[in-house]
Amino acid sequence: MSNDFRWIYEYGSFGTLLLCIFLVIFSFANSILMLRDLKAKWQQKTLWLLLSSSIFLLVLGLMMTLF
């Protein structure tokens, strides 16, 4: 029974890894784009900037902890 579902684990773990890498890259790129447009209304966009960069900051903090 477990051999029938082994492909779910194999493809799922690889897909999850790709999704995590994509989310970190997207979070970093989105934060950079928000900083570029933050010149006029920085007080209103500060929360959105923190939310956007949270994934990148989390991964950066975990990497610093591991190394």
N, C-alpha and C positions, 0 to 999 in steps of 0.2 A: 504494500500500500504506500509506504513512504517513498519508494523508488518512482512511483507514478507522478509524484508531486515535486521531485527533485529539481526539475526545470524551473519551477516557480522560484525556488530559493536561488538558483544560479542566476537567472535573468533578473530577478528582483533585487538581489544584492548589487549587481552591476548597475542596474537602472537607478538605484538609490544613490550610489556613489556619483554617477553622472549628474543627478539632480542636485546633490549637495554642492558639487563643484560649480554648476551653473548658477545656483542661488548665491554663492559667495561672490562670483564674478559680477552677477547682475546687481547685487547689493552695493558693491564697490563702484560700479559704473553709474548707478542711479544716484549715489551720494555725491559723486563728482559733478554730475549734471545739475543736481540741486544746489550745490555750492556755487556753481557758475551763475545760476539764476537768482541767487539769494541776495543780491545787492540791494534791492529796493525794500523788500518786506521780510527782513530776517527774523523778526519776532514771531510772525505768524507761521513761518516755515521751520522753526527750530524743532518742534515736536516731530514733524514729518521727516526731517533730516536724521534725527535720532532713531526713529523707527526704521528708516531706510538703511541706515548703517549698522543696525543692531546685529544682523547676521554676520557681517564682515567683522565687527568688533568682537563678537563671541568666538569666531574661529581664530582670530588673531590672539585673543586671550588664552584660548586652549592651546594653541601652538606655543605660546610663550611659557605656559605652565609645563608642557611636556618637554620642552628643550631647556 
